[in-house]
Amino acid sequence: MTLDELQTLIEKMYSQKDRDRGTPATFLWLSEEIGELATALREGTKEQKEAEFADVLAWLVTLANVNEVNLTKALEAKYG
């Protein structure tokens, strides 16, 4: 799955709920997932780490969608 595909999938699945929640609450969810990733990195199994990395990425994509940021374009602009 590409980043564009993930961003489109998250948009199709959750767009209205995400926009209703808004940026501040979505950022808090992302922060919570980063905490869970930190725990998994310290003491988790490989599968737990993979799941938490996926969760962090999904919430980052969600935050980008709420703020109408195309992550592929942003990455290309920043890192070429």
C-alpha positions in Angstrom: 0.0 0.0 0.0 1.3 3.4 -0.9 1.0 6.5 1.3 -1.5 7.9 -1.2 -3.6 4.7 -1.0 -3.5 4.8 2.8 -4.5 8.4 2.9 -7.4 7.7 0.5 -8.5 4.7 2.5 -8.6 6.5 5.8 -10.4 9.4 4.1 -13.1 7.0 2.8 -13.5 5.2 6.0 -13.4 7.9 8.6 -13.5 11.4 7.0 -16.7 12.8 8.6 -16.0 11.4 12.0 -12.4 12.7 11.8 -13.5 16.2 10.7 -16.1 16.3 13.5 -13.4 15.4 16.0 -11.1 18.2 14.7 -7.4 18.8 14.8 -6.9 19.2 18.6 -8.6 15.9 19.5 -7.1 14.1 16.6 -3.6 15.2 17.7 -4.3 13.9 21.2 -5.2 10.5 19.7 -1.9 10.6 17.7 0.0 11.4 20.9 -1.6 8.5 22.7 -0.6 6.2 19.9 3.0 7.5 20.1 3.0 6.6 23.8 1.8 3.1 23.0 4.6 2.8 20.4 7.1 3.9 23.0 5.9 1.2 25.3 6.0 -1.4 22.6 9.6 -0.4 21.6 10.7 -0.9 25.2 9.1 -4.2 26.0 6.8 -5.4 23.1 7.0 -8.2 20.7 7.8 -7.7 17.1 4.0 -8.0 16.3 3.1 -5.4 19.0 5.7 -3.0 17.5 4.4 -3.5 14.0 0.8 -2.8 15.2 1.8 0.3 17.0 3.8 1.7 14.1 0.7 1.1 11.9 -1.5 2.9 14.4 0.8 5.9 14.6 0.9 6.1 10.8 -2.9 5.8 10.5 -3.4 8.6 13.1 -0.8 10.8 11.3 -2.6 10.3 8.1 -5.9 11.1 9.8 -4.4 14.4 11.1 -3.1 15.2 7.6 -6.6 14.5 6.1 -8.3 16.7 8.7 -5.9 19.5 7.8 -6.2 18.8 4.0 -2.5 18.0 3.7 -1.4 15.5 1.0 1.4 13.7 2.7 3.0 12.4 -0.6 3.1 16.0 -2.0 4.5 17.3 1.4 7.2 14.6 1.4 8.2 15.3 -2.2 8.3 19.0 -1.6 10.4 18.6 1.6 12.7 15.7 0.6 12.5 15.7 -3.2 
